[in-house]
């Protein structure tokens, strides 16, 4: 098995659903086969920040069609192939970073085969809606919490203190929404954030975030993905052209073309205890359907 020496070329950042590809590697992975190709339209779970699930889709070869059960990132230094668990940072010199499409173990696919890959359009759209709503909600949350900072803090894409970026513990993209968890710990307080009374003001916080989102959705702010190249590890940036500013956030996920496509967007908050540390959870839901 000859291991690839270059990153997988990806077409999903530009919205591509279907692409022709050549199979480079077929390898067993758990109870399935990992099929690595020279290019793909299938968005995988990112090894470094696995917030967005993989696309659903199919792989077609020689008149047969195989369901893609999952897609994960793989990496090789030319001697060993690592699938799913990557031992180095994406973009590390001397390594190739790849998309492994997981199919059933009995799939008849061979190295060198010319195939077609196609992502399911409804699944892609629902996750793209969720990811775009997640970014917009994070910016609206930062704006709503700006008055709780007593010290200068790192700023977000719109110039507000970046509560989302500083306090984020986890983020999960879901169909037409997301769930983000923030740790209100001692480090955050030392950085100047005052969480006093926050747990008793969650409805007011949600109303403030919702109002900002309604304004931005009503303006139908345009969204695009800027990229420096088509390789899997090439830097990509989510750009949203709001009326008063252009917001830019590094992101490897997929998105819709405007905030207007989200329909109404609403958030809900809760505060729970995690080993003595308060955790703020923001659940975001967009009304748009897939």
Number of C-alpha atoms within 10 A of each C-alpha: 8 9 16 22 15 17 23 23 21 23 19 23 24 15 17 16 20 20 17 16 20 17 18 19 22 19 18 14 15 9 11 16 22 25 23 26 27 18 23 29 25 32 30 27 22 21 18 12 12 16 20 23 21 23 27 20 24 20 24 16 17 11 6 11 15 18 16 23 16 19 25 22 24 26 29 22 17 14 8 9 17 14 21 17 12 16 12 14 12 19 15 12 9 10 18 23 27 30 30 29 29 25 24 15 15 10 15 13 22 15 16 13 15 16 19 19 23 21 23 14 15 14 18 26 21 22 26 26 32 28 27 27 29 28 20 20 27 20 24 22 24 21 20 21 21 16 12 15 17 13 11 10 16 13 14 20 15 17 14 19 24 22 25 20 15 17 18 17 15 14 19 18 24 20 21 25 27 26 20 21 21 20 21 20 15 11 12 16 13 11 15 15 24 16 15 9 8 15 16 11 11 17 15 12 19 19 15 17 25 22 16 19 23 17 13 21 22 13 15 19 19 19 21 19 22 16 17 10 12 18 18 27 19 15 15 19 18 21 19 24 18 18 12 7 11 14 19 19 14 13 19 24 25 24 27 23 19 19 27 18 19 25 18 16 24 20 25 17 18 14 18 14 11 9 7 8 12 16 21 21 21 23 19 25 24 22 14 17 13 15
